[in-house]
Amino acid sequence: MIGNKTIERIQASGFRSVWAVTGGGIAAVHAMLVHPGASRFVLDVRIPYSAEALEKFLGDKPVSACSEAAARLMAAKALESGTLGVACTAALQTNRARKGADRAYICIQSLEKTVCKRIDLEPGTRAEQDTTLSEILLTLLADFVGEHDER
């Protein structure tokens, strides 16, 4: 997982983030919240996990819960309550039939910039996929706030 110095740099960025995660990315939330000083960076974490909860959070039903469009909507909604919206929507390993590959979309949004990325996940256990996804999420977040620091 991402090192303590990276998490400390994220926490010291000056952003006040609101997170929205569904389907995956939970290990990233855990890594941020168990590190001392988390409240400098994290204002709120929303986990609209079911389709109904995601629809209620967004105020509308997304065409697909695991899509770039849904991640963008989630980040924009999260940004309404902070200075940085962090969103992750994922379709990880499951025990039911699902259309499409194991994948995720991450979107990070400030007032000045939005970065979105699709992640195609290798087969593995759900826990392994969440760990991989969470590392990517934290790396993208560190890069995002690092670019902000360089301005």
MARZA-167999 format. One record per atom (N, C-alpha, C): residue number from 1; atom name; x, y, z. Coordinates in steps of 0.02 Angstrom, whole numbers, m for minus. Example, Ala and Ser with C-alpha at 12.3 -4.5 7.8 and 13.67 -1.06 7.14 Angstrom:
2
(1, 'N', (660, m284, 390)),
(1, 'CA', (615, m225, 390)),
(1, 'C', (660, m165, 390)),
(2, 'N', (642, m112, 354)),
(2, 'CA', (684, m53, 357)),
(2, 'C', (645, 2, 394)),
//
This chain:
151
(1, 'N', (43, m59, 0)),
(1, 'CA', (0, 0, 0)),
(1, 'C', (44, 62, 0)),
(2, 'N', (15, 117, m16)),
(2, 'CA', (50, 181, m20)),
(2, 'C', (83, 197, 47)),
(3, 'N', (142, 227, 44)),
(3, 'CA', (180, 242, 105)),
(3, 'C', (152, 301, 144)),
(4, 'N', (174, 304, 206)),
(4, 'CA', (151, 357, 252)),
(4, 'C', (168, 427, 226)),
(5, 'N', (228, 435, 196)),
(5, 'CA', (247, 502, 172)),
(5, 'C', (200, 527, 117)),
(6, 'N', (178, 482, 74)),
(6, 'CA', (131, 501, 22)),
(6, 'C', (65, 522, 52)),
(7, 'N', (40, 484, 100)),
(7, 'CA', (m23, 501, 132)),
(7, 'C', (m17, 567, 169)),
(8, 'N', (39, 579, 203)),
(8, 'CA', (50, 642, 237)),
(8, 'C', (51, 701, 188)),
(9, 'N', (81, 690, 129)),
(9, 'CA', (82, 743, 78)),
(9, 'C', (11, 758, 53)),
(10, 'N', (m28, 706, 43)),
(10, 'CA', (m98, 715, 23)),
(10, 'C', (m135, 754, 77)),
(11, 'N', (m127, 733, 140)),
(11, 'CA', (m163, 766, 195)),
(11, 'C', (m143, 839, 203)),
(12, 'N', (m80, 856, 188)),
(12, 'CA', (m55, 924, 196)),
(12, 'C', (m68, 968, 135)),
(13, 'N', (m104, 943, 86)),
(13, 'CA', (m113, 979, 23)),
(13, 'C', (m155, 1042, 29)),
(14, 'N', (m194, 1048, 82)),
(14, 'CA', (m238, 1106, 89)),
(14, 'C', (m308, 1092, 63)),
(15, 'N', (m317, 1039, 26)),
(15, 'CA', (m384, 1021, 3)),
(15, 'C', (m425, 993, 61)),
(16, 'N', (m491, 1001, 56)),
(16, 'CA', (m539, 972, 103)),
(16, 'C', (m583, 927, 60)),
(17, 'N', (m571, 862, 64)),
(17, 'CA', (m602, 815, 18)),
(17, 'C', (m665, 782, 44)),
(18, 'N', (m708, 768, m3)),
(18, 'CA', (m766, 726, 9)),
(18, 'C', (m760, 668, m40)),
(19, 'N', (m767, 608, m14)),
(19, 'CA', (m759, 547, m53)),
(19, 'C', (m826, 514, m66)),
(20, 'N', (m833, 484, m125)),
(20, 'CA', (m890, 443, m141)),
(20, 'C', (m863, 380, m175)),
(21, 'N', (m872, 324, m144)),
(21, 'CA', (m847, 261, m172)),
(21, 'C', (m904, 209, m172)),
(22, 'N', (m906, 171, m226)),
(22, 'CA', (m954, 117, m231)),
(22, 'C', (m924, 60, m270)),
(23, 'N', (m930, 1, m244)),
(23, 'CA', (m905, m58, m277)),
(23, 'C', (m832, m74, m266)),
(24, 'N', (m792, m26, m243)),
(24, 'CA', (m721, m37, m231)),
(24, 'C', (m687, 27, m211)),
(25, 'N', (m624, 21, m192)),
(25, 'CA', (m585, 79, m170)),
(25, 'C', (m586, 88, m94)),
(26, 'N', (m615, 41, m60)),
(26, 'CA', (m622, 46, 13)),
(26, 'C', (m555, 46, 49)),
(27, 'N', (m506, 9, 24)),
(27, 'CA', (m440, 8, 56)),
(27, 'C', (m407, 77, 54)),
(28, 'N', (m421, 117, 2)),
(28, 'CA', (m395, 185, m2)),
(28, 'C', (m425, 228, 53)),
(29, 'N', (m490, 221, 63)),
(29, 'CA', (m524, 258, 116)),
(29, 'C', (m494, 238, 184)),
(30, 'N', (m486, 173, 194)),
(30, 'CA', (m457, 148, 256)),
(30, 'C', (m387, 177, 267)),
(31, 'N', (m346, 176, 215)),
(31, 'CA', (m277, 201, 221)),
(31, 'C', (m276, 275, 241)),
(32, 'N', (m322, 314, 213)),
(32, 'CA', (m324, 385, 231)),
(32, 'C', (m348, 396, 302)),
(33, 'N', (m399, 358, 322)),
(33, 'CA', (m430, 371, 387)),
(33, 'C', (m391, 343, 447)),
(34, 'N', (m350, 291, 436)),
(34, 'CA', (m312, 265, 492)),
(34, 'C', (m247, 302, 503)),
(35, 'N', (m229, 346, 457)),
(35, 'CA', (m167, 384, 464)),
(35, 'C', (m182, 447, 507)),
(36, 'N', (m141, 461, 556)),
(36, 'CA', (m152, 520, 598)),
(36, 'C', (m157, 584, 556)),
(37, 'N', (m204, 626, 573)),
(37, 'CA', (m213, 689, 538)),
(37, 'C', (m263, 685, 480)),
(38, 'N', (m300, 631, 476)),
(38, 'CA', (m346, 621, 420)),
(38, 'C', (m397, 678, 414)),
(39, 'N', (m418, 707, 470)),
(39, 'CA', (m470, 759, 467)),
(39, 'C', (m445, 823, 434)),
(40, 'N', (m380, 830, 425)),
(40, 'CA', (m355, 888, 387)),
(40, 'C', (m376, 885, 314)),
(41, 'N', (m385, 824, 289)),
(41, 'CA', (m399, 814, 218)),
(41, 'C', (m469, 786, 205)),
(42, 'N', (m493, 740, 246)),
(42, 'CA', (m556, 707, 233)),
(42, 'C', (m611, 739, 275)),
(43, 'N', (m660, 768, 240)),
(43, 'CA', (m719, 796, 273)),
(43, 'C', (m773, 744, 283)),
(44, 'N', (m783, 703, 231)),
(44, 'CA', (m839, 656, 231)),
(44, 'C', (m823, 600, 181)),
(45, 'N', (m851, 542, 196)),
(45, 'CA', (m846, 485, 151)),
(45, 'C', (m917, 457, 142)),
(46, 'N', (m937, 452, 79)),
(46, 'CA', (m1003, 424, 64)),
(46, 'C', (m992, 358, 28)),
(47, 'N', (m1031, 308, 46)),
(47, 'CA', (m1026, 242, 14)),
(47, 'C', (m1096, 221, m8)),
(48, 'N', (m1119, 250, m63)),
(48, 'CA', (m1185, 230, m90)),
(48, 'C', (m1179, 164, m128)),
(49, 'N', (m1180, 109, m91)),
(49, 'CA', (m1161, 44, m118)),
(49, 'C', (m1214, 12, m162)),
(50, 'N', (m1276, 14, m142)),
(50, 'CA', (m1328, m17, m183)),
(50, 'C', (m1348, 31, m240)),
(51, 'N', (m1381, 3, m290)),
(51, 'CA', (m1405, 45, m346)),
(51, 'C', (m1452, 99, m320)),
(52, 'N', (m1494, 81, m272)),
(52, 'CA', (m1542, 130, m245)),
(52, 'C', (m1506, 186, m207)),
(53, 'N', (m1455, 168, m169)),
(53, 'CA', (m1417, 218, m131)),
(53, 'C', (m1378, 264, m178)),
(54, 'N', (m1351, 236, m232)),
(54, 'CA', (m1314, 277, m280)),
(54, 'C', (m1362, 326, m315)),
(55, 'N', (m1420, 302, m333)),
(55, 'CA', (m1470, 346, m365)),
(55, 'C', (m1490, 402, m317)),
(56, 'N', (m1500, 386, m254)),
(56, 'CA', (m1519, 437, m205)),
(56, 'C', (m1462, 487, m195)),
(57, 'N', (m1399, 463, m192)),
(57, 'CA', (m1341, 508, m184)),
(57, 'C', (m1335, 556, m243)),
(58, 'N', (m1343, 529, m303)),
(58, 'CA', (m1335, 571, m364)),
(58, 'C', (m1397, 612, m380)),
(59, 'N', (m1455, 591, m355)),
(59, 'CA', (m1516, 626, m372)),
(59, 'C', (m1547, 602, m438)),
(60, 'N', (m1516, 551, m468)),
(60, 'CA', (m1540, 523, m531)),
(60, 'C', (m1507, 455, m541)),
(61, 'N', (m1539, 413, m579)),
(61, 'CA', (m1511, 347, m592)),
(61, 'C', (m1461, 351, m649)),
(62, 'N', (m1397, 332, m636)),
(62, 'CA', (m1349, 333, m692)),
(62, 'C', (m1365, 277, m742)),
(63, 'N', (m1346, 289, m805)),
(63, 'CA', (m1357, 238, m856)),
(63, 'C', (m1320, 174, m836)),
(64, 'N', (m1259, 182, m811)),
(64, 'CA', (m1220, 125, m786)),
(64, 'C', (m1184, 148, m723)),
(65, 'N', (m1189, 109, m670)),
(65, 'CA', (m1157, 128, m607)),
(65, 'C', (m1082, 127, m612)),
(66, 'N', (m1055, 83, m653)),
(66, 'CA', (m982, 79, m662)),
(66, 'C', (m964, 106, m731)),
(67, 'N', (m957, 173, m733)),
(67, 'CA', (m942, 207, m795)),
(67, 'C', (m907, 273, m779)),
(68, 'N', (m875, 301, m830)),
(68, 'CA', (m844, 366, m820)),
(68, 'C', (m896, 419, m804)),
(69, 'N', (m953, 414, m837)),
(69, 'CA', (m1006, 463, m824)),
(69, 'C', (m1028, 461, m751)),
(70, 'N', (m1037, 401, m723)),
(70, 'CA', (m1056, 395, m653)),
(70, 'C', (m1001, 422, m607)),
(71, 'N', (m938, 407, m622)),
(71, 'CA', (m883, 432, m581)),
(71, 'C', (m880, 508, m583)),
(72, 'N', (m891, 537, m641)),
(72, 'CA', (m891, 610, m647)),
(72, 'C', (m947, 641, m606)),
(73, 'N', (m1007, 611, m610)),
(73, 'CA', (m1063, 635, m570)),
(73, 'C', (m1050, 629, m495)),
(74, 'N', (m1021, 573, m475)),
(74, 'CA', (m1005, 563, m405)),
(74, 'C', (m954, 615, m380)),
(75, 'N', (m902, 628, m420)),
(75, 'CA', (m851, 677, m400)),
(75, 'C', (m881, 746, m396)),
(76, 'N', (m923, 763, m444)),
(76, 'CA', (m955, 830, m444)),
(76, 'C', (m1000, 838, m383)),
(77, 'N', (m1037, 785, m367)),
(77, 'CA', (m1081, 787, m308)),
(77, 'C', (m1040, 794, m244)),
(78, 'N', (m985, 757, m240)),
(78, 'CA', (m941, 761, m181)),
(78, 'C', (m910, 831, m176)),
(79, 'N', (m891, 860, m232)),
(79, 'CA', (m860, 927, m232)),
(79, 'C', (m907, 980, m204)),
(80, 'N', (m972, 969, m207)),
(80, 'CA', (m1019, 1018, m181)),
(80, 'C', (m1009, 1031, m106)),
(81, 'N', (m979, 984, m70)),
(81, 'CA', (m970, 991, 2)),
(81, 'C', (m898, 1000, 24)),
(82, 'N', (m852, 1008, m23)),
(82, 'CA', (m781, 1016, m6)),
(82, 'C', (m745, 1054, m60)),
(83, 'N', (m678, 1052, m58)),
(83, 'CA', (m638, 1083, m111)),
(83, 'C', (m609, 1032, m158)),
(84, 'N', (m622, 968, m144)),
(84, 'CA', (m599, 914, m187)),
(84, 'C', (m649, 856, m183)),
(85, 'N', (m672, 834, m240)),
(85, 'CA', (m716, 776, m244)),
(85, 'C', (m675, 716, m267)),
(86, 'N', (m677, 661, m230)),
(86, 'CA', (m641, 600, m247)),
(86, 'C', (m693, 546, m256)),
(87, 'N', (m695, 516, m316)),
(87, 'CA', (m746, 466, m331)),
(87, 'C', (m715, 403, m361)),
(88, 'N', (m744, 347, m342)),
(88, 'CA', (m723, 283, m370)),
(88, 'C', (m784, 239, m376)),
(89, 'N', (m795, 213, m435)),
(89, 'CA', (m848, 165, m446)),
(89, 'C', (m818, 103, m479)),
(90, 'N', (m834, 45, m453)),
(90, 'CA', (m800, m16, m476)),
(90, 'C', (m847, m75, m484)),
(91, 'N', (m828, m118, m530)),
(91, 'CA', (m860, m183, m539)),
(91, 'C', (m805, m234, m529)),
(92, 'N', (m799, m258, m467)),
(92, 'CA', (m748, m307, m448)),
(92, 'C', (m776, m377, m451)),
(93, 'N', (m734, m427, m436)),
(93, 'CA', (m756, m496, m434)),
(93, 'C', (m820, m502, m393)),
(94, 'N', (m865, m543, m418)),
(94, 'CA', (m929, m552, m384)),
(94, 'C', (m951, m625, m389)),
(95, 'N', (m1001, m642, m350)),
(95, 'CA', (m1027, m710, m351)),
(95, 'C', (m1092, m714, m391)),
(96, 'N', (m1106, m664, m431)),
(96, 'CA', (m1166, m665, m473)),
(96, 'C', (m1145, m650, m545)),
(97, 'N', (m1190, m664, m591)),
(97, 'CA', (m1176, m650, m662)),
(97, 'C', (m1175, m574, m672)),
(98, 'N', (m1126, m551, m710)),
(98, 'CA', (m1121, m479, m724)),
(98, 'C', (m1095, m472, m795)),
(99, 'N', (m1121, m422, m829)),
(99, 'CA', (m1096, m406, m896)),
(99, 'C', (m1033, m364, m890)),
(100, 'N', (m986, m377, m933)),
(100, 'CA', (m926, m335, m935)),
(100, 'C', (m869, m361, m892)),
(101, 'N', (m811, m332, m904)),
(101, 'CA', (m750, m351, m870)),
(101, 'C', (m745, m319, m801)),
(102, 'N', (m700, m345, m760)),
(102, 'CA', (m686, m314, m695)),
(102, 'C', (m650, m248, m710)),
(103, 'N', (m678, m193, m684)),
(103, 'CA', (m652, m128, m702)),
(103, 'C', (m672, m77, m649)),
(104, 'N', (m644, m18, m655)),
(104, 'CA', (m662, 36, m610)),
(104, 'C', (m650, 102, m645)),
(105, 'N', (m681, 154, m619)),
(105, 'CA', (m670, 222, m643)),
(105, 'C', (m657, 265, m581)),
(106, 'N', (m604, 305, m586)),
(106, 'CA', (m586, 351, m533)),
(106, 'C', (m592, 421, m562)),
(107, 'N', (m621, 466, m524)),
(107, 'CA', (m626, 535, m545)),
(107, 'C', (m609, 580, m485)),
(108, 'N', (m564, 627, m496)),
(108, 'CA', (m545, 675, m444)),
(108, 'C', (m558, 744, m472)),
(109, 'N', (m594, 785, m435)),
(109, 'CA', (m616, 849, m461)),
(109, 'C', (m606, 905, m410)),
(110, 'N', (m573, 958, m433)),
(110, 'CA', (m569, 1020, m394)),
(110, 'C', (m608, 1073, m434)),
(111, 'N', (m608, 1134, m411)),
(111, 'CA', (m642, 1187, m449)),
(111, 'C', (m607, 1201, m515)),
(112, 'N', (m541, 1188, m518)),
(112, 'CA', (m502, 1205, m577)),
(112, 'C', (m490, 1147, m624)),
(113, 'N', (m495, 1085, m600)),
(113, 'CA', (m471, 1029, m640)),
(113, 'C', (m510, 966, m623)),
(114, 'N', (m518, 923, m674)),
(114, 'CA', (m547, 857, m665)),
(114, 'C', (m503, 806, m699)),
(115, 'N', (m488, 751, m664)),
(115, 'CA', (m450, 696, m692)),
(115, 'C', (m491, 633, m683)),
(116, 'N', (m502, 596, m738)),
(116, 'CA', (m538, 533, m734)),
(116, 'C', (m496, 479, m768)),
(117, 'N', (m501, 418, m742)),
(117, 'CA', (m461, 363, m769)),
(117, 'C', (m501, 298, m763)),
(118, 'N', (m497, 259, m816)),
(118, 'CA', (m526, 191, m816)),
(118, 'C', (m470, 143, m795)),
(119, 'N', (m487, 96, m752)),
(119, 'CA', (m441, 46, m729)),
(119, 'C', (m469, m22, m749)),
(120, 'N', (m433, m60, m789)),
(120, 'CA', (m452, m129, m805)),
(120, 'C', (m415, m174, m757)),
(121, 'N', (m452, m215, m721)),
(121, 'CA', (m423, m255, m668)),
(121, 'C', (m411, m327, m690)),
(122, 'N', (m354, m353, m670)),
(122, 'CA', (m336, m423, m684)),
(122, 'C', (m380, m468, m641)),
(123, 'N', (m391, m529, m664)),
(123, 'CA', (m429, m577, m623)),
(123, 'C', (m393, m588, m556)),
(124, 'N', (m431, m599, m505)),
(124, 'CA', (m405, m611, m438)),
(124, 'C', (m463, m610, m390)),
(125, 'N', (m447, m613, m326)),
(125, 'CA', (m500, m608, m276)),
(125, 'C', (m524, m536, m272)),
(126, 'N', (m583, m528, m245)),
(126, 'CA', (m610, m461, m236)),
(126, 'C', (m563, m418, m193)),
(127, 'N', (m536, m448, m140)),
(127, 'CA', (m491, m412, m95)),
(127, 'C', (m428, m391, m132)),
(128, 'N', (m400, m435, m174)),
(128, 'CA', (m341, m418, m213)),
(128, 'C', (m355, m361, m261)),
(129, 'N', (m412, m365, m294)),
(129, 'CA', (m431, m312, m340)),
(129, 'C', (m441, m245, m304)),
(130, 'N', (m472, m246, m246)),
(130, 'CA', (m482, m185, m209)),
(130, 'C', (m416, m155, m186)),
(131, 'N', (m369, m196, m167)),
(131, 'CA', (m303, m172, m147)),
(131, 'C', (m268, m138, m206)),
(132, 'N', (m269, m171, m264)),
(132, 'CA', (m239, m142, m325)),
(132, 'C', (m273, m76, m343)),
(133, 'N', (m339, m76, m344)),
(133, 'CA', (m376, m15, m361)),
(133, 'C', (m362, 41, m311)),
(134, 'N', (m359, 25, m248)),
(134, 'CA', (m346, 75, m196)),
(134, 'C', (m277, 106, m203)),
(135, 'N', (m227, 65, m221)),
(135, 'CA', (m160, 92, m231)),
(135, 'C', (m159, 140, m291)),
(136, 'N', (m194, 122, m343)),
(136, 'CA', (m199, 166, m402)),
(136, 'C', (m234, 231, m383)),
(137, 'N', (m289, 226, m346)),
(137, 'CA', (m326, 285, m324)),
(137, 'C', (m282, 332, m283)),
(138, 'N', (m245, 305, m235)),
(138, 'CA', (m203, 347, m193)),
(138, 'C', (m145, 377, m233)),
(139, 'N', (m118, 341, m281)),
(139, 'CA', (m66, 368, m324)),
(139, 'C', (m92, 425, m367)),
(140, 'N', (m151, 416, m397)),
(140, 'CA', (m182, 470, m436)),
(140, 'C', (m196, 531, m392)),
(141, 'N', (m220, 519, m332)),
(141, 'CA', (m234, 573, m286)),
(141, 'C', (m171, 611, m268)),
(142, 'N', (m117, 575, m253)),
(142, 'CA', (m53, 607, m237)),
(142, 'C', (m27, 648, m296)),
(143, 'N', (m34, 621, m356)),
(143, 'CA', (m13, 659, m416)),
(143, 'C', (m56, 721, m424)),
(144, 'N', (m121, 715, m413)),
(144, 'CA', (m167, 771, m421)),
(144, 'C', (m150, 827, m373)),
(145, 'N', (m142, 812, m309)),
(145, 'CA', (m127, 864, m261)),
(145, 'C', (m56, 889, m269)),
(146, 'N', (m11, 847, m294)),
(146, 'CA', (58, 868, m307)),
(146, 'C', (61, 920, m362)),
(147, 'N', (21, 911, m415)),
(147, 'CA', (17, 961, m468)),
(147, 'C', (m10, 1026, m442)),
(148, 'N', (m57, 1022, m394)),
(148, 'CA', (m85, 1082, m364)),
(148, 'C', (m31, 1119, m324)),
(149, 'N', (12, 1081, m289)),
(149, 'CA', (67, 1111, m249)),
(149, 'C', (116, 1149, m293)),
(150, 'N', (126, 1125, m355)),
(150, 'CA', (176, 1155, m399)),
(150, 'C', (153, 1220, m430)),
(151, 'N', (91, 1237, m423)),
(151, 'CA', (64, 1300, m453)),
(151, 'C', (88, 1360, m415)),
//
